[in-house]
Amino acid sequence: MSRAADHGESERASRSDRIELTGLTVFAHHGVQEHERVHGQDFIVDLIVEFDMRSAAASDEVTDTVDYGRLALIAVEHVRRDPVNLLETVAERVASAILADKRIDAVDVTIHKPQAPIETAFADVTVSIRRTQSGHR
């Protein structure tokens, strides 16, 4: 099989191979308003991480896969970091940290802010981004 064909097959496999981590709750101090920075609030993180799982499936070795426990720790660390104004900034820093693992082809990061300072009833506010290795370099 040609290298180009092999690469195409790997891309197709990785788009359908994924780990999803949802509902990770992290207390942090992000927001534009001063009371958000002072008192903080819960943010909820959802991740979808795409990578080719065939090696892990064949070997049945944890070292051949992406550890979802480690993904959770990375997300928590980068959400808790220094306060910023925008959820977009938080999502970008989480995505960049996850893509440091070169085995990962793409990551979708959603940051929920269920206690956002909105003056009407609402269920949730989210910001979602998708980043890929090709756009990360």
Residue frames relative to the residue before (quaternion, step in Angstrom):
aa qw qx qy qz dx dy dz
M 1.0000 0.0000 0.0000 0.0000 0.00 0.00 0.00
S 0.4797 -0.6757 0.4741 0.2977 3.56 -0.95 0.83
R 0.6426 -0.5306 0.3928 0.3889 3.53 -1.24 0.46
A 0.6399 0.5223 -0.3210 0.4634 3.61 1.01 -0.83
A 0.6570 0.4960 -0.3115 0.4747 3.60 0.95 -0.85
D 0.6392 0.5221 -0.3213 0.4644 3.58 0.98 -0.85
H 0.6493 0.5128 -0.3155 0.4647 3.59 0.95 -0.86
G 0.6499 0.5182 -0.3128 0.4597 3.59 0.98 -0.83
E 0.6422 0.5138 -0.3152 0.4736 3.57 1.01 -0.82
S 0.6470 0.5194 -0.3127 0.4624 3.57 0.97 -0.85
E 0.6436 0.5180 -0.3227 0.4618 3.60 0.97 -0.82
R 0.6550 0.5051 -0.3164 0.4645 3.59 0.93 -0.87
A 0.6549 0.5087 -0.3164 0.4607 3.58 0.94 -0.85
S 0.6925 0.4899 -0.2984 0.4375 3.57 0.85 -0.91
R 0.6130 0.5488 -0.3616 0.4386 3.61 1.08 -0.58
S 0.7361 0.3733 -0.2399 0.5111 3.58 1.09 -0.54
D 0.6276 0.4851 -0.3336 0.5094 3.61 1.26 -0.25
R 0.2265 0.7951 -0.5356 0.1721 3.58 -0.61 1.03
I 0.2733 -0.6739 0.6551 0.2050 3.45 -1.40 0.41
E 0.1112 -0.7687 0.6268 0.0623 3.55 -0.98 0.89
L 0.0525 -0.7637 0.6433 -0.0136 3.53 -0.91 1.03
T 0.0250 0.8365 -0.5434 0.0665 3.58 -0.44 1.17
G 0.8246 0.3048 -0.2103 0.4276 3.50 -1.24 0.59
L 0.3265 0.7403 -0.5192 0.2752 3.58 1.16 0.52
T 0.1719 -0.8202 0.5420 0.0637 3.60 -0.46 1.20
V 0.0068 -0.7975 0.5991 -0.0704 3.53 -0.81 1.13
F 0.2838 -0.7385 0.5874 0.1707 3.59 -0.85 0.98
A 0.1533 0.7819 -0.5867 0.1446 3.57 -0.80 1.05
H 0.4713 -0.7028 0.4882 0.2133 3.55 -1.37 0.20
H 0.3132 0.7652 -0.5078 0.2421 3.61 0.91 0.84
G 0.4757 0.6638 -0.5085 0.2730 3.53 -1.24 0.53
V 0.5707 -0.6052 0.4478 0.3278 3.50 -1.28 0.42
Q 0.7056 0.4726 -0.2684 0.4547 3.57 1.00 -0.82
E 0.6039 -0.6128 0.3807 0.3389 3.54 -1.04 0.87
H 0.6556 0.5198 -0.3347 0.4336 3.61 0.89 -0.83
E 0.5968 0.5475 -0.3678 0.4570 3.62 1.13 -0.51
R 0.6702 0.4952 -0.2855 0.4734 3.56 1.04 -0.83
V 0.6884 0.4844 -0.2791 0.4621 3.58 1.01 -0.82
H 0.8073 0.3189 -0.1448 0.4750 3.58 0.69 -1.10
G 0.3140 -0.7720 0.4976 0.2405 3.60 1.11 -0.56
Q 0.0690 -0.7784 0.6226 0.0405 3.52 -1.35 0.07
D 0.5818 -0.5667 0.4461 0.3759 3.54 -1.31 0.17
F 0.1078 -0.7255 0.6767 0.0650 3.50 -1.17 0.80
I 0.2059 -0.7723 0.5901 0.1139 3.56 -1.03 0.76
V 0.1807 -0.8074 0.5603 0.0395 3.54 -0.85 1.08
D 0.0753 -0.7476 0.6587 0.0396 3.53 -1.08 0.90
L 0.0798 -0.7934 0.6031 0.0191 3.57 -0.99 0.89
I 0.0402 -0.7164 0.6931 0.0694 3.49 -1.27 0.63
V 0.0671 -0.8059 0.5877 -0.0250 3.53 -0.59 1.22
E 0.1585 -0.8053 0.5691 0.0493 3.56 -0.72 1.14
F 0.2285 0.7361 -0.6145 0.1685 3.54 -0.97 0.96
D 0.5760 -0.5938 0.4427 0.3458 3.53 -1.22 0.45
M 0.1915 -0.8328 0.5159 0.0601 3.58 -0.44 1.24
R 0.4035 0.7541 -0.4638 0.2311 3.61 1.19 -0.04
S 0.6383 0.5210 -0.3410 0.4527 3.62 0.95 -0.75
A 0.6648 0.4996 -0.3029 0.4656 3.57 0.93 -0.89
A 0.6529 0.5171 -0.3156 0.4546 3.57 0.94 -0.85
A 0.6815 0.4931 -0.2860 0.4589 3.56 0.99 -0.85
S 0.7514 0.4058 -0.2205 0.4713 3.59 0.92 -0.89
D 0.2139 -0.7907 0.5269 0.2267 3.57 1.16 -0.70
E 0.4986 0.6322 -0.4237 0.4150 3.57 1.16 0.73
V 0.4958 -0.6786 0.4584 0.2889 3.57 -0.84 0.97
T 0.6127 0.5686 -0.3507 0.4222 3.60 1.11 -0.57
D 0.6749 0.4827 -0.2922 0.4755 3.59 1.24 -0.32
T 0.6926 0.4149 -0.2852 0.5166 3.57 1.24 0.16
V 0.5186 -0.5696 0.5130 0.3787 3.55 -1.35 -0.05
D 0.3762 -0.7524 0.5074 0.1868 3.56 -0.66 1.16
Y 0.3473 -0.7677 0.4976 0.2060 3.59 -0.48 1.16
G 0.5709 0.5663 -0.3843 0.4536 3.59 1.17 -0.41
R 0.6478 0.5005 -0.3005 0.4894 3.56 1.06 -0.80
L 0.6041 0.5477 -0.3533 0.4586 3.61 1.04 -0.73
A 0.6515 0.5160 -0.3124 0.4601 3.58 0.95 -0.88
L 0.6669 0.4995 -0.3047 0.4614 3.60 0.92 -0.87
I 0.6257 0.5289 -0.3330 0.4668 3.59 1.01 -0.77
A 0.6646 0.5017 -0.3078 0.4603 3.58 0.87 -0.94
V 0.6536 0.5122 -0.3151 0.4596 3.59 0.86 -0.94
E 0.6566 0.5260 -0.3128 0.4409 3.58 0.84 -0.96
H 0.7550 0.4119 -0.2230 0.4588 3.58 0.83 -0.94
V 0.6028 0.5004 -0.3722 0.4977 3.59 1.19 -0.27
R 0.6830 0.4995 -0.2886 0.4480 3.61 0.99 -0.79
R 0.4900 0.6945 -0.4243 0.3123 3.59 1.16 -0.49
D 0.8164 -0.2891 0.1969 0.4595 3.53 -1.37 0.07
P 0.5410 -0.6561 0.4291 0.3044 3.56 -0.96 0.94
V 0.0707 -0.7595 0.6462 0.0255 3.53 -1.19 0.76
N 0.6254 -0.5645 0.3955 0.3658 3.55 -1.28 0.29
L 0.8384 0.2889 -0.0776 0.4556 3.54 0.76 -1.11
L 0.5312 -0.6049 0.4997 0.3197 3.54 -1.17 0.70
E 0.5711 0.6001 -0.3713 0.4194 3.57 1.12 -0.63
T 0.6524 0.5101 -0.3022 0.4721 3.56 1.02 -0.83
V 0.6424 0.5153 -0.3174 0.4701 3.57 0.98 -0.84
A 0.6642 0.5054 -0.3039 0.4594 3.60 0.87 -0.93
E 0.6546 0.5200 -0.3133 0.4504 3.59 0.95 -0.85
R 0.6747 0.4834 -0.3155 0.4599 3.60 0.89 -0.82
V 0.6228 0.5185 -0.3458 0.4730 3.61 1.05 -0.67
A 0.6632 0.5101 -0.3068 0.4537 3.59 0.87 -0.94
S 0.6577 0.5151 -0.3127 0.4521 3.60 0.89 -0.88
A 0.6590 0.5055 -0.3093 0.4631 3.57 0.96 -0.85
I 0.6670 0.4930 -0.3083 0.4659 3.60 0.94 -0.80
L 0.6866 0.4847 -0.2860 0.4603 3.60 0.97 -0.79
A 0.4469 0.6638 -0.4675 0.3755 3.59 1.25 0.04
D 0.6125 0.4746 -0.3361 0.5354 3.57 1.26 -0.39
K 0.3316 -0.8059 0.4617 0.1655 3.58 -0.23 1.29
R 0.5421 0.6029 -0.4131 0.4146 3.62 1.20 -0.15
I 0.6353 0.5390 -0.3169 0.4533 3.55 1.21 -0.56
D 0.3294 -0.7683 0.5253 0.1590 3.55 -0.78 1.10
A 0.8001 -0.0718 0.1027 0.5866 3.57 0.98 -0.86
V 0.0935 -0.7691 0.6287 0.0667 3.53 -1.28 0.45
D 0.1706 -0.7176 0.6655 0.1144 3.51 -1.17 0.79
V 0.0673 -0.7876 0.6125 0.0044 3.55 -0.84 1.02
T 0.0360 -0.7643 0.6438 0.0097 3.55 -0.92 0.97
I 0.1269 -0.7632 0.6316 0.0496 3.54 -0.90 1.03
H 0.1808 -0.7724 0.6042 0.0749 3.56 -0.79 1.12
K 0.0808 -0.7670 0.6349 0.0445 3.54 -1.12 0.74
P 0.0985 -0.8693 0.4821 0.0479 3.58 0.42 1.22
Q 0.7175 0.3760 -0.2588 0.5261 3.62 1.21 -0.29
A 0.1812 0.8096 -0.5359 0.1564 3.60 1.12 0.64
P 0.4791 -0.6846 0.4677 0.2881 3.58 -1.03 0.78
I 0.2217 0.7452 -0.5823 0.2376 3.55 0.19 1.36
E 0.3816 -0.7777 0.4633 0.1869 3.57 -0.81 1.00
T 0.6770 0.3643 -0.3296 0.5480 3.56 1.01 0.78
A 0.6324 -0.5381 0.3867 0.4012 3.56 -1.21 0.42
F 0.1249 0.7657 -0.6227 0.1022 3.57 -1.05 0.83
A 0.4864 -0.6757 0.4749 0.2850 3.56 -1.20 0.46
D 0.7921 -0.1461 0.1651 0.5691 3.59 0.90 -0.88
V 0.1584 -0.7143 0.6663 0.1441 3.51 -1.37 0.33
T 0.0086 0.8078 -0.5892 0.0173 3.58 -0.87 0.89
V 0.1441 -0.7017 0.6843 0.1364 3.47 -1.41 0.41
S 0.0506 -0.8038 0.5927 -0.0054 3.57 -0.85 0.99
I 0.0245 -0.7777 0.6281 0.0047 3.54 -1.06 0.84
R 0.1823 -0.7296 0.6443 0.1394 3.54 -1.31 0.42
R 0.0011 -0.7841 0.6200 -0.0270 3.52 -0.88 1.00
T 0.1884 -0.7816 0.5886 0.0854 3.55 -1.12 0.73
Q 0.6457 -0.5005 0.3909 0.4240 3.56 -1.25 0.34
S 0.6567 0.5285 -0.3361 0.4200 3.61 0.87 -0.85
G 0.7150 0.4127 -0.2526 0.5046 3.59 1.08 -0.59
H 0.6201 0.5916 -0.3100 0.4115 3.58 1.30 -0.27
R 0.5564 0.6812 -0.3735 0.2948 3.55 1.09 -0.72
